[in-house]
Amino acid sequence: MQAPEESTDTTTLQCPSCGLQLYEGHFTFPRCHRCDTLVQTCRYCVSYEAATGRCVEPTSPVESVADPDALTVCPLFKQAPVQLEEEAPLFGRSFWIYTGIGLAAVVAIVVLLQHLVFGPLRQPTAGLDVRIGLPDILTASRPWQIDITIANVTGERPLGFRIEFPPDTLRRFEIFDPIPPPLSKEERRGTQRMTFEAVSPGQYLRLTVPVQPRRAGRMDFEMLVTDERGRVISRCSGRKLEVEP
């Protein structure tokens, strides 16, 4: 057990919880910056009688203490001797609070920098890896093809997927049935959706989708590949294709 210590004035205090010496010049004074204990209170004053909740100092302007744990500015405050049963902890609550705030700030800065440098974070792939191949120059007089490779990289279970073509793409291009054909095909609200068989773990599926431009010119092309739940795995958008007559 550590020997009791008594503070002679309020400019130097000892934390009764962890034993740290506190000095008035510190920015957290009179609160302990290690364990966050408020030290300058009636509870820790030598004149406070805990059994009755009274101040026994004869010259004190206050006799009954309403809140012994509140900060006191009493000029007669003198800290009672501190009894510590064990050694002070290396790190207290304040340390972990400030550390957590600092780590959160670092993570936020890293995410922001990644967004600014590399663009928005990629959507979850749900275990499917997608590769899409598009030609640079097309001819309006004959069809061309999109080459798509879907690989199941989870190794856990078969995973299904869908390919979607939005209304703007369907107005500019005619989409033919892919090879191999889908399990089902539907058009809802102008969007064409094709559902394909599930890809087994560790396996891949290669698709060829024939596409015919409806006119010549420079046109935007967009398509989505989603998983079974409709989550976007890969998005081919903002791609301007040059269609020659």
C-alpha positions in Angstrom: 0.0 0.0 0.0 1.2 3.5 -0.9 1.7 6.0 1.9 -1.0 8.7 2.3 -0.2 12.0 0.7 -1.9 15.3 1.6 -2.0 18.2 -0.8 -1.1 21.6 0.8 -3.0 23.7 -1.8 -5.2 23.4 -4.9 -2.3 24.0 -7.4 -1.0 20.4 -6.8 -3.5 17.6 -6.4 -3.2 13.8 -6.4 -5.8 11.7 -8.2 -7.6 9.5 -5.6 -8.4 6.9 -8.3 -5.0 6.3 -10.0 -2.6 8.3 -7.9 -1.4 10.7 -10.7 0.0 14.1 -9.6 -2.1 16.9 -11.1 -0.7 20.4 -11.7 -2.8 23.6 -12.2 -1.1 24.4 -15.4 -2.4 21.3 -17.2 -5.4 21.9 -19.5 -7.5 19.2 -17.8 -6.9 20.5 -14.2 -8.6 19.7 -11.8 -9.7 16.6 -13.7 -7.2 13.7 -14.0 -6.0 13.4 -17.6 -5.2 9.7 -17.1 -8.5 8.3 -15.6 -10.9 11.3 -16.0 -11.6 11.6 -12.3 -12.7 15.1 -11.1 -10.5 15.7 -8.0 -11.4 19.1 -6.7 -14.7 18.2 -5.2 -16.1 18.2 -1.6 -15.9 14.4 -1.5 -12.1 14.6 -1.6 -11.7 17.5 0.8 -10.3 17.0 4.2 -13.3 18.8 5.8 -16.0 16.7 4.2 -17.8 14.2 6.5 -19.1 11.4 4.3 -21.3 9.9 6.9 -23.4 13.0 7.4 -22.8 14.8 4.0 -21.6 17.9 5.9 -18.6 20.2 5.8 -17.0 20.2 9.3 -14.8 23.3 8.6 -16.0 25.9 11.1 -15.3 28.9 8.9 -16.9 27.3 5.8 -19.8 29.3 4.3 -21.6 26.0 3.4 -22.5 23.4 6.0 -24.6 20.9 4.1 -23.1 19.6 0.8 -25.8 19.0 -1.9 -23.5 17.3 -4.5 -20.1 16.1 -3.1 -19.0 15.1 -6.6 -19.5 18.5 -8.2 -16.6 20.8 -8.9 -16.0 23.1 -5.9 -14.3 26.5 -5.9 -14.3 26.8 -2.2 -11.2 28.8 -1.0 -10.9 26.5 2.0 -10.6 23.3 -0.1 -7.7 21.1 1.0 -7.4 17.6 -0.4 -7.7 14.7 2.0 -4.8 12.2 2.2 -5.0 9.7 -0.7 -5.0 5.9 0.0 -4.1 3.8 -3.0 -4.6 0.0 -2.8 -2.7 -0.8 -5.9 -0.3 0.8 -8.4 -1.7 3.4 -10.8 -2.8 2.0 -14.2 -0.6 2.7 -17.1 -3.5 4.1 -19.3 -6.8 5.5 -18.1 -10.1 6.3 -19.7 -9.0 9.7 -21.1 -6.1 8.1 -22.9 -8.4 5.6 -24.7 -10.9 8.3 -25.5 -8.3 10.5 -27.2 -6.7 7.5 -28.8 -10.1 6.4 -30.3 -10.8 9.9 -31.6 -7.4 10.0 -33.2 -7.8 6.6 -34.9 -11.2 7.6 -36.2 -9.8 10.7 -37.7 -7.0 8.8 -39.4 -9.4 6.3 -40.8 -11.7 9.1 -42.1 -8.7 10.8 -43.8 -7.6 7.5 -45.4 -11.1 6.8 -46.8 -11.3 10.4 -48.1 -8.0 10.2 -49.8 -8.9 6.9 -51.4 -12.1 8.3 -52.7 -10.4 11.4 -54.1 -7.5 9.5 -55.7 -9.1 6.2 -56.8 -12.7 7.1 -57.0 -15.7 5.7 -55.0 -15.1 2.5 -53.1 -15.9 -0.6 -55.2 -19.2 -2.3 -54.4 -19.0 -5.8 -52.7 -18.3 -8.4 -55.3 -20.3 -11.1 -53.4 -17.7 -13.7 -54.4 -17.9 -13.1 -58.2 -15.1 -11.6 -60.3 -16.2 -10.0 -63.5 -14.2 -9.1 -66.6 -15.9 -7.2 -69.5 -14.4 -6.7 -73.0 -15.7 -4.0 -75.4 -14.3 -3.1 -78.8 -13.2 0.5 -79.4 -14.7 1.0 -82.8 -18.0 -0.5 -84.1 -19.7 -0.7 -87.4 -23.4 0.1 -87.6 -23.9 -2.3 -90.6 -23.1 -5.5 -88.6 -23.3 -6.8 -85.1 -20.4 -6.9 -82.7 -20.0 -8.8 -79.4 -19.4 -8.2 -75.7 -17.1 -10.7 -74.1 -17.9 -11.3 -70.4 -16.1 -13.7 -68.0 -17.7 -14.4 -64.6 -15.6 -16.3 -62.0 -16.7 -17.7 -58.6 -13.8 -16.9 -56.3 -15.4 -17.8 -53.0 -15.0 -21.6 -53.0 -18.1 -22.0 -50.9 -21.2 -22.4 -53.0 -22.6 -21.8 -56.5 -23.4 -18.2 -57.2 -25.9 -16.8 -59.7 -25.8 -13.5 -61.5 -27.8 -11.2 -63.8 -26.9 -8.8 -66.6 -29.0 -5.7 -67.0 -29.2 -3.2 -69.9 -30.9 0.2 -69.0 -33.4 2.0 -71.3 -30.8 4.4 -72.8 -28.6 1.5 -74.0 -31.6 -0.3 -75.5 -32.6 2.8 -77.5 -29.1 3.0 -79.0 -28.3 -0.7 -79.4 -30.2 -3.9 -80.2 -29.2 -6.7 -77.7 -29.4 -10.3 -79.0 -29.5 -13.5 -76.9 -26.1 -14.3 -75.4 -24.1 -17.5 -75.9 -24.7 -19.6 -73.8 -28.4 -18.5 -73.4 -29.7 -17.2 -70.1 -32.1 -19.1 -67.8 -34.6 -16.3 -68.2 -35.0 -12.9 -69.8 -37.4 -10.1 -68.9 -37.9 -6.4 -69.6 -39.3 -4.3 -66.8 -39.6 -0.5 -66.9 -37.5 -0.4 -70.0 -34.6 -2.3 -68.5 -33.7 -5.7 -69.9 -32.6 -8.3 -67.3 -31.0 -11.7 -68.1 -30.6 -14.3 -65.4 -27.9 -17.0 -65.8 -27.1 -20.3 -64.2 -25.0 -20.3 -61.0 -21.3 -20.6 -61.3 -19.7 -23.3 -59.2 -16.9 -22.6 -56.7 -13.6 -22.2 -58.4 -15.2 -22.2 -61.9 -15.9 -19.5 -64.5 -18.4 -18.8 -67.2 -17.6 -17.1 -70.5 -20.4 -15.2 -72.2 -20.7 -13.6 -75.7 -23.5 -11.0 -76.1 -24.1 -9.9 -79.7 -25.0 -6.2 -80.0 -26.2 -4.3 -83.1 -25.9 -0.4 -83.1 -29.1 1.2 -84.3 -27.3 4.1 -85.9 -23.8 5.6 -86.5 -22.1 8.1 -84.3 -20.6 8.5 -80.8 -22.9 6.8 -78.3 -22.8 6.0 -74.6 -23.0 2.3 -73.6 -24.0 1.1 -70.2 -24.6 -2.4 -68.6 -24.7 -3.8 -65.1 -23.7 -7.2 -63.7 -25.5 -8.0 -60.4 -25.5 -10.9 -58.0 -28.6 -12.9 -56.9 -29.7 -10.2 -54.5 -29.4 -7.4 -57.1 -26.2 -5.9 -55.7 -24.0 -4.4 -58.3 -20.9 -6.4 -58.9 -19.6 -4.6 -62.0 -20.8 -1.5 -63.9 -19.8 -0.6 -67.4 -20.9 3.0 -67.7 -19.7 6.3 -69.2 -18.1 4.4 -72.0 -18.5 6.3 -75.3 -18.3 4.0 -78.3 -17.5 5.2 -81.8 -20.0 3.6 -84.3 -18.9 4.0 -88.0 -21.5 3.8 -90.8 
